[in-house]
Amino acid sequence: MNIAASIDLHQSLLSNAGKGCPSMYDKHLDSFITLVEAKSFAQAAQKLYISRTALRQQITLLERDLNVKLINCNSQGVTLTEAGQYFYNKSVKLVTAAKKIMSECKEIDKHSDRTVRIGTLPNFNAVIIPRICRKYKELYPDVKIKFVERPLDNYFRSLLNDEFDIAAEYMFGYSFRDTSCARIKLVEDTHSIGIPHNHPLAKKKNITLADLQNCKIAIYKSGTTKADDNLRNYLIKNVPSIKFKDIKEYGKELSLVCELEESLLVMYSLYEESFLDMRAISLPVSFPVDLGLIYRKNTNSAVKNFITLAQTMYQQNN
């Protein structure tokens, strides 16, 4: 590939990659760069806190949007095409420069001490965060509270990339740990079971383990949260006839899905109102469901005040 063609290719790739993206560059470039450096979809997905399937989809979309083949996959791992190597070299410089600009802008905003950014998931409502926010605004009326919505696949990567400061309380139990983040537990919740109104168990006042025999139960896939893993393992041992349906994330459409499939839904008692189309009943067994806040250690005084208030409110209620 001659130099002129290489320049044209790179300009075309970056132009196409940035279309429709609200940031300074297409976030799929982060995934591409991580994949190249890890030389493995499994290792790259682990570093990005996403599934291998999600990572493959991102790379496929990137190649499709660019109309250029960037990588080859074989038994030895991931290798770059000629165009992919050129794109990687230039993209590293582009992403590094873009991140530096964004980081400097965020540092300026941080030192203003006037903003608290809270990460949320689409189609799922927090319960504890709103209560803290209302009290916080009473105490600090001049501070802005921004809600940053991110999909589950990119949620924790967005936290690490400083796109928001605090993770919503329902993210506390996820299998995520990083030395740049701190954690505070606020409350301990319990499991309950959501039952569609058309399900035979909907008329029962109480549920026993025997009632769950041969039932289909929707629950977080293994490895997502410790509490759900503990519950799943207990049910496998004590009610082996249960059929589990793995769910990736909770959304308002789950009520309808469970109704159509005649399946039960594992939920947390604090969030029963998020599924009004289902009847919620306590399970005969439950494991502690910790809810709290995850936040970046390197943050501004407004966020620190928010965390302190959350701790104070928790201590008052316990």
Summary of the structure (lengths in Angstrom):
residues: 318
radius of gyration: 22.9
end to end distance: 67.6
largest distance: 74.9
contacts: 950
relative contact order: 0.13
helix: 49%
strand: 21%
